[in-house]
């Protein structure tokens, strides 16, 4: 059973409209599917006020009760999974298997994070003095979340923030706000008013959030350049920050792999979620001795993958999520055409298609300094590149301002490990990719981010450390 189509913000436990609204489109059809509130300063100020008031009691709520509440968020997601899956496909465009993976993954994350806690660390306890470092909540968290995984990447922020004792205001992407509005609405049943608010709006709302003195931390996932704006804006009040930003992830394929067997894995490493994925393989380095075979197998596998409306059960990849991103991806393809690069597959966009569809496109060994290699298209356009020398390919893989993820593929595990340890990235997968866990820290090096999400390290990002000292035998 689908959710009703009345979308309102949750502020202080109430469902709230705004004087203005904006449309949400289905990327597979470009049709309007909803109108959502466009928050003004009054609504945002009310959300901050409610969150600050709620923090006073929520921060003192026993840990076990906060954990139980986050567990209930997971239960609410799971109980309404079918509705969330259908809604996510409509607003984001991803086919049902991808939507199920995200929704059920969000429920799993809630359950796992609900079991986490940060123990006090006893530094001194010698009978005369006791020194303990403990973790205390920060206050009000502002979460600014993206359109590629709008539910899961929100939960990566909501769950640890609440377990740690903070309150949270979530600003979903204006391209994909619907699932988050419905989740906040459901959570009113068991979260105290003001603990979890959801407000919708555009760039102005994000600027208000990052600059507001009543917000103590910003957790942001998005483009690197936007992350820099967030950091500058947050500096005025020295907000704590977790920034999960862009990537230009390399994959290095050794000469000892079976081209036919590895092609499907390399395809999905690159094109899962239609390559609208910070950790998608965006540069595929294949050893020259097997390059032609691997490329041929990738082309063959591509022909088995249907790109279409996510509501179609046969679709395996959906559309680009929004118009601006579609134009950006098309610009990269146009640049490849202008520069005379060879397409091994795809490369021709049907501008008359009903939705924002781009064919899976493989660019055959473009120059290392080409835009398609040096930049992050965030769409289904993949440069496949030759390499010969190990030191050279490592240097090429690292020659980027990004350092989010990477992968190495080969049978010689010593070589795989040696290369992996030399890559400058927050996560390096060896003979696998896109394996995440609530117990596995995730974050970027260089301009791919600041701080981390997940695991106890990620939970600690929502706390201050506080050292308490006690003189057990005072002179008085």
C-alpha positions as CSV (number, residue, x, y, z in Angstrom):
1,X,0.0,0.0,0.0
2,X,1.5,3.3,-1.0
3,X,1.8,6.4,1.2
4,X,-0.7,9.2,0.7
5,X,0.4,12.0,-1.6
6,X,0.2,14.8,1.0
7,X,3.8,15.8,1.8
8,X,4.5,18.0,4.8
9,X,7.5,18.8,6.9
10,X,7.9,17.5,10.4
11,X,8.8,20.2,12.9
12,X,8.5,19.9,16.6
13,X,6.4,16.8,16.2
14,X,3.8,18.6,14.0
15,X,3.2,18.3,10.3
16,X,3.9,21.7,8.8
17,X,3.3,23.4,5.4
18,X,5.1,26.5,4.1
19,X,3.8,29.5,2.2
20,X,5.6,28.3,-0.9
21,X,6.2,24.9,-2.5
22,X,8.2,23.2,-5.3
23,X,7.6,20.3,-7.6
24,X,9.2,16.9,-7.5
25,X,9.6,15.1,-10.8
26,X,9.8,11.4,-11.8
27,X,13.2,11.3,-13.7
28,X,12.0,8.4,-15.9
29,X,9.1,10.5,-17.3
30,X,9.9,14.1,-16.2
31,X,6.3,14.3,-14.9
32,X,5.4,16.1,-11.7
33,X,4.6,13.6,-8.9
34,X,4.4,15.8,-5.9
35,X,4.5,19.3,-4.4
36,X,6.4,19.7,-1.2
37,X,6.9,22.7,1.1
38,X,9.6,25.2,0.4
39,X,10.6,26.2,3.9
40,X,11.1,29.8,4.7
41,X,13.1,31.3,7.5
42,X,10.2,31.1,9.9
43,X,9.8,27.3,9.5
44,X,13.5,26.7,9.7
45,X,13.8,28.8,12.9
46,X,10.9,26.8,14.4
47,X,12.8,23.6,13.6
48,X,15.9,24.8,15.3
49,X,14.0,26.0,18.3
50,X,12.2,22.7,18.6
51,X,15.5,20.8,18.3
52,X,17.2,22.8,20.9
53,X,14.4,22.4,23.3
54,X,14.2,18.7,22.7
55,X,18.0,18.3,23.2
56,X,17.7,19.3,26.8
57,X,15.7,16.1,27.7
58,X,16.9,13.8,24.8
59,X,20.6,14.2,25.8
60,X,19.7,13.1,29.3
61,X,17.5,10.1,28.1
62,X,19.3,6.9,29.1
63,X,21.4,5.4,26.3
64,X,19.3,2.2,26.2
65,X,16.1,4.3,25.5
66,X,17.8,6.2,22.7
67,X,19.1,2.9,21.2
68,X,15.6,1.5,21.4
69,X,14.2,4.5,19.6
70,X,16.7,4.1,16.7
71,X,15.8,0.5,16.5
72,X,12.2,1.5,16.1
73,X,13.1,3.7,13.2
74,X,14.4,0.6,11.5
75,X,11.2,-1.3,12.3
76,X,9.2,1.6,10.9
77,X,11.2,1.5,7.6
78,X,10.9,-2.3,7.4
79,X,7.2,-2.3,8.2
80,X,6.6,0.1,5.4
81,X,9.3,-1.2,3.0
82,X,7.0,-1.8,0.1
83,X,5.7,1.8,0.2
84,X,9.2,3.2,0.6
85,X,10.5,1.1,-2.3
86,X,7.8,2.2,-4.6
87,X,8.2,5.9,-3.6
88,X,12.0,5.7,-3.9
89,X,11.7,4.4,-7.4
90,X,9.3,7.2,-8.4
91,X,11.4,10.0,-7.0
92,X,14.9,8.7,-7.5
93,X,14.5,6.5,-10.6
94,X,16.4,3.4,-9.5
95,X,14.8,0.1,-10.4
96,X,13.2,-2.0,-7.7
97,X,16.2,-4.2,-6.8
98,X,18.3,-1.1,-6.1
99,X,15.4,0.5,-4.2
100,X,14.9,-2.6,-2.1
101,X,18.7,-2.8,-1.3
102,X,18.6,0.8,-0.1
103,X,15.4,0.6,2.0
104,X,16.2,-2.7,3.7
105,X,19.8,-1.6,4.1
106,X,18.5,1.5,6.0
107,X,16.5,-0.7,8.3
108,X,19.6,-2.9,8.9
109,X,21.7,0.1,9.6
110,X,19.3,1.3,12.3
111,X,19.3,-2.0,14.0
112,X,23.1,-2.2,13.9
113,X,23.8,1.4,15.1
114,X,21.2,0.9,17.9
115,X,23.6,-1.7,19.3
116,X,26.6,0.6,19.4
117,X,27.9,2.7,22.3
118,X,31.1,4.5,23.3
119,X,32.5,3.4,26.6
120,X,34.2,5.7,29.1
121,X,38.0,5.4,29.0
122,X,39.6,5.2,32.5
123,X,43.0,6.9,32.2
124,X,44.0,7.0,35.8
125,X,42.6,5.1,38.8
126,X,45.4,4.7,41.4
127,X,43.5,5.3,44.6
128,X,44.4,9.0,44.8
129,X,43.0,10.2,41.5
130,X,40.6,9.1,38.9
131,X,40.7,10.4,35.4
132,X,38.0,9.4,32.9
133,X,37.4,10.5,29.3
134,X,33.8,10.3,28.3
135,X,31.7,11.2,25.3
136,X,29.0,13.8,25.4
137,X,26.5,14.8,22.7
138,X,27.1,17.9,20.6
139,X,23.6,19.4,20.5
140,X,21.6,20.0,17.3
141,X,22.8,18.2,14.1
142,X,22.0,19.6,10.7
143,X,22.0,16.8,8.1
144,X,22.2,17.8,4.4
145,X,21.7,14.7,2.3
146,X,22.0,13.8,-1.4
147,X,19.7,12.5,-4.1
148,X,21.6,9.3,-5.2
149,X,20.9,7.3,-2.0
150,X,18.4,9.6,-0.2
151,X,17.2,7.2,2.5
152,X,20.3,5.2,3.3
153,X,22.7,8.1,3.5
154,X,20.3,10.0,5.7
155,X,20.1,7.1,8.1
156,X,23.9,7.0,8.2
157,X,23.5,10.4,9.9
158,X,20.2,10.1,11.8
159,X,21.0,6.8,13.6
160,X,24.4,7.7,15.1
161,X,23.3,11.3,15.9
162,X,20.3,10.1,17.9
163,X,22.1,7.3,19.7
164,X,24.8,9.7,20.7
165,X,22.1,12.0,22.3
166,X,21.8,14.7,19.7
167,X,18.7,16.0,18.0
168,X,18.7,16.3,14.2
169,X,17.2,18.3,11.5
170,X,17.4,16.7,8.0
171,X,17.4,18.7,4.8
172,X,16.9,16.1,2.0
173,X,17.8,17.0,-1.6
174,X,15.0,19.0,-3.2
175,X,15.2,16.4,-6.0
176,X,14.4,13.5,-3.7
177,X,12.6,14.7,-0.5
178,X,9.6,12.4,-0.5
179,X,10.8,9.3,1.4
180,X,12.4,11.4,4.1
181,X,9.3,13.4,4.7
182,X,7.3,10.2,5.1
183,X,9.9,8.7,7.4
184,X,9.9,11.8,9.7
185,X,6.1,11.6,9.7
186,X,6.1,8.0,10.8
187,X,8.7,8.7,13.5
188,X,6.4,11.1,15.3
189,X,4.7,8.1,16.8
190,X,7.7,7.2,19.0
191,X,10.2,10.0,19.0
192,X,9.7,13.0,21.3
193,X,8.8,16.3,19.4
194,X,11.8,18.1,18.1
195,X,14.2,15.1,18.2
196,X,13.9,14.4,14.5
197,X,12.7,17.1,12.1
198,X,12.6,17.1,8.3
199,X,12.6,20.4,6.4
200,X,12.6,20.8,2.6
201,X,13.9,23.6,0.5
202,X,16.7,24.6,-1.9
203,X,20.1,26.2,-1.6
204,X,19.0,29.0,0.7
205,X,17.8,26.5,3.3
206,X,21.2,24.8,3.2
207,X,22.9,28.2,3.7
208,X,20.7,29.0,6.7
209,X,21.5,25.6,8.2
210,X,25.3,25.8,7.8
211,X,25.4,29.4,9.3
212,X,22.8,29.2,12.0
213,X,24.3,29.5,15.6
214,X,21.7,27.1,16.9
215,X,23.1,24.2,14.8
216,X,26.2,22.5,16.4
217,X,27.2,20.1,13.7
218,X,26.7,19.7,9.9
219,X,26.8,16.2,8.4
220,X,26.9,16.6,4.6
221,X,27.1,14.3,1.7
222,X,27.5,15.8,-1.8
223,X,29.9,17.4,-4.3
224,X,33.3,18.5,-3.1
225,X,32.9,22.1,-4.2
226,X,29.6,22.3,-2.3
227,X,31.4,20.8,0.7
228,X,33.9,23.6,0.6
229,X,31.1,26.1,0.7
230,X,29.6,24.3,3.7
231,X,32.9,24.4,5.5
232,X,33.4,28.1,4.9
233,X,29.8,28.8,6.1
234,X,30.2,26.6,9.2
235,X,33.5,28.3,10.2
236,X,31.6,31.3,11.5
237,X,30.4,29.3,14.5
238,X,33.1,26.6,14.5
239,X,30.6,23.9,13.8
240,X,31.7,20.3,13.9
241,X,31.7,18.8,10.4
242,X,31.5,15.4,8.7
243,X,31.9,15.8,5.0
244,X,31.5,12.9,2.6
245,X,32.4,14.3,-0.8
246,X,33.2,13.4,-4.3
247,X,35.4,10.7,-5.7
248,X,37.2,9.6,-8.8
249,X,37.8,6.0,-7.8
250,X,40.3,4.0,-9.8
251,X,40.1,0.2,-10.3
252,X,43.3,-1.6,-11.3
253,X,43.0,-4.9,-13.0
254,X,46.0,-7.3,-13.0
255,X,47.0,-9.4,-16.1
256,X,46.1,-12.7,-14.3
257,X,42.3,-12.3,-14.3
258,X,39.8,-14.1,-16.5
259,X,38.3,-11.4,-18.7
260,X,34.9,-13.1,-19.2
261,X,34.5,-13.9,-15.5
262,X,35.5,-10.4,-14.2
263,X,33.6,-8.3,-16.7
264,X,30.2,-8.4,-14.9
265,X,31.9,-7.5,-11.6
266,X,33.7,-4.6,-13.2
267,X,30.5,-3.5,-14.9
268,X,28.6,-3.2,-11.7
269,X,31.6,-1.7,-9.9
270,X,31.3,1.1,-12.4
271,X,27.6,1.4,-13.2
272,X,25.7,0.4,-10.0
273,X,22.9,3.1,-9.4
274,X,23.6,4.2,-13.0
275,X,27.1,5.4,-11.8
276,X,25.4,8.0,-9.6
277,X,27.5,6.8,-6.8
278,X,30.4,8.5,-5.0
279,X,32.2,5.1,-4.9
280,X,31.5,4.0,-8.5
281,X,34.6,3.0,-10.4
282,X,35.3,6.1,-12.5
283,X,38.6,5.1,-14.0
284,X,39.2,1.5,-15.0
285,X,42.9,0.6,-15.5
286,X,43.3,-2.7,-17.3
287,X,46.7,-4.3,-18.0
288,X,47.6,-4.0,-21.6
289,X,48.1,-7.8,-22.1
290,X,44.3,-8.4,-21.5
291,X,42.9,-4.9,-22.3
292,X,41.3,-5.8,-25.6
293,X,39.7,-9.0,-24.1
294,X,38.3,-7.2,-21.0
295,X,37.0,-4.3,-23.1
296,X,35.3,-6.8,-25.5
297,X,33.7,-8.6,-22.6
298,X,32.5,-5.4,-21.0
299,X,30.9,-4.4,-24.3
300,X,29.2,-7.8,-24.5
301,X,27.9,-7.6,-21.0
302,X,26.6,-4.1,-21.4
303,X,24.3,-5.4,-24.2
304,X,22.6,-7.6,-21.6
305,X,21.7,-4.7,-19.3
306,X,18.4,-2.9,-19.9
307,X,18.3,0.8,-19.2
308,X,14.7,2.0,-18.6
309,X,12.0,3.2,-16.2
310,X,12.7,1.8,-12.8
311,X,9.0,0.9,-12.5
312,X,9.6,-1.6,-15.4
313,X,10.5,-5.0,-13.8
314,X,12.9,-5.7,-16.7
315,X,14.9,-2.5,-16.1
316,X,18.4,-3.0,-14.5
317,X,19.5,0.7,-14.7
318,X,17.3,3.7,-14.5
319,X,17.6,7.3,-15.6
320,X,19.8,10.1,-14.5
321,X,18.1,11.5,-11.5
322,X,17.6,15.2,-12.4
323,X,17.9,17.6,-15.3
324,X,21.0,19.5,-14.2
325,X,22.9,16.2,-13.7
326,X,21.7,14.9,-17.1
327,X,23.0,18.0,-18.8
328,X,26.4,17.6,-17.1
329,X,26.7,13.9,-18.1
330,X,25.7,14.8,-21.7
331,X,28.4,17.5,-21.6
332,X,31.1,14.9,-20.9
333,X,29.9,12.7,-23.8
334,X,29.9,15.8,-26.1
335,X,33.5,16.6,-25.0
336,X,34.6,13.0,-25.8
337,X,33.0,13.5,-29.3
338,X,34.7,16.8,-29.8
339,X,38.1,15.5,-28.8
340,X,37.7,12.5,-31.1
341,X,37.9,9.8,-28.4
342,X,36.6,6.3,-29.4
343,X,33.5,4.9,-27.9
344,X,33.6,1.2,-27.4
345,X,29.9,1.3,-26.4
346,X,27.2,3.9,-26.1
347,X,28.0,7.6,-26.7
348,X,24.8,8.5,-28.4
349,X,22.1,10.2,-26.2
350,X,18.5,10.2,-27.4
351,X,17.5,13.7,-26.4
352,X,13.9,13.0,-27.3
353,X,13.5,10.2,-24.7
354,X,10.7,10.8,-22.2
355,X,13.1,10.7,-19.2
356,X,16.7,11.6,-18.5
357,X,18.2,8.5,-20.0
358,X,21.9,8.2,-20.9
359,X,23.2,4.9,-22.5
360,X,26.0,3.0,-20.7
361,X,29.1,4.5,-22.4
362,X,32.6,3.1,-22.5
363,X,35.4,5.4,-23.7
364,X,38.4,3.5,-25.2
365,X,41.7,4.5,-23.7
366,X,41.4,8.3,-23.7
367,X,44.3,10.5,-22.6
368,X,45.1,10.7,-18.9
369,X,44.6,14.4,-18.9
370,X,41.2,14.3,-20.6
371,X,38.1,15.6,-18.7
372,X,36.5,12.2,-18.6
373,X,39.5,10.8,-16.7
374,X,40.5,13.8,-14.6
375,X,36.9,14.7,-13.4
376,X,33.9,13.0,-11.9
377,X,31.0,12.7,-14.4
378,X,28.7,11.0,-11.9
379,X,26.9,9.2,-14.6
380,X,27.3,6.1,-16.9
381,X,30.4,7.2,-18.8
382,X,33.5,5.2,-18.0
383,X,37.0,5.6,-19.4
384,X,38.8,2.3,-19.8
385,X,42.6,2.8,-19.7
386,X,45.7,0.6,-20.4
387,X,48.6,0.2,-18.1
388,X,51.9,-1.7,-18.2
389,X,54.1,-0.8,-15.3
390,X,52.9,-1.2,-11.7
391,X,54.6,1.9,-10.3
392,X,53.2,4.0,-13.2
393,X,49.6,2.8,-12.7
394,X,49.7,3.4,-9.0
395,X,51.0,7.0,-9.7
396,X,48.2,7.5,-12.2
397,X,45.6,6.2,-9.9
398,X,46.8,8.6,-7.1
399,X,47.1,11.6,-9.5
400,X,43.8,13.1,-8.4
401,X,42.6,15.5,-5.7
402,X,40.1,12.9,-4.7
403,X,40.7,9.9,-2.4
404,X,37.4,8.3,-1.6
405,X,37.7,4.6,-2.7
406,X,39.6,2.3,-5.0
407,X,39.8,-1.3,-5.9
408,X,42.4,-3.9,-7.1
409,X,41.6,-7.1,-8.9
410,X,43.9,-10.1,-9.5
411,X,44.7,-13.6,-8.6
412,X,48.2,-12.9,-7.2
413,X,47.2,-11.8,-3.7
414,X,50.6,-10.5,-2.8
415,X,50.6,-8.1,-5.7
416,X,47.0,-7.1,-5.0
417,X,47.8,-6.3,-1.4
418,X,51.0,-4.5,-2.4
419,X,49.2,-2.2,-4.8
420,X,46.2,-1.7,-2.5
421,X,48.5,-0.4,0.3
422,X,50.0,2.2,-2.0
423,X,46.6,3.7,-3.1
424,X,45.6,7.0,-1.5
425,X,41.9,6.3,-0.6
426,X,39.8,5.9,2.5
427,X,38.6,2.4,1.4
428,X,40.4,0.1,-0.9
429,X,38.6,-3.1,-1.9
430,X,40.5,-6.1,-3.0
431,X,38.8,-8.5,-5.4
432,X,35.4,-7.1,-4.3
433,X,33.8,-3.7,-4.2
434,X,31.0,-1.7,-2.5
435,X,31.0,-3.8,0.6
436,X,29.9,-1.6,3.4
437,X,29.1,-2.3,7.1
438,X,27.7,-0.3,10.1
439,X,30.9,-1.5,11.8
440,X,33.3,-0.4,9.0
441,X,34.5,3.2,9.0
442,X,33.9,5.0,5.7
443,X,35.4,8.3,4.6
444,X,37.7,10.0,2.2
445,X,41.2,11.2,1.9
446,X,42.3,14.5,0.3
447,X,39.4,16.4,-1.1
448,X,37.0,13.5,-0.8
449,X,35.9,14.4,2.7
450,X,36.5,15.2,6.3
451,X,35.8,12.7,9.1
452,X,34.1,9.4,8.7
453,X,30.7,7.7,8.9
454,X,29.8,4.3,10.4
455,X,31.5,2.2,13.1
456,X,32.4,3.6,16.5
457,X,34.6,6.1,14.7
458,X,31.5,7.4,13.0
459,X,29.5,7.4,16.2
460,X,32.2,9.4,17.9
461,X,31.8,12.1,15.2
462,X,28.6,13.0,16.9
463,X,30.2,13.6,20.3
464,X,32.6,15.8,22.2
465,X,35.2,14.2,24.3
466,X,35.2,15.4,27.9
467,X,37.8,14.5,30.5
468,X,36.8,14.3,34.1
469,X,39.4,14.3,36.9
470,X,38.6,13.5,40.5
471,X,40.9,13.9,43.5
472,X,39.7,11.1,45.6
473,X,41.5,12.4,48.8
474,X,41.1,16.1,48.9
475,X,43.0,18.0,51.5
476,X,39.9,19.7,52.8
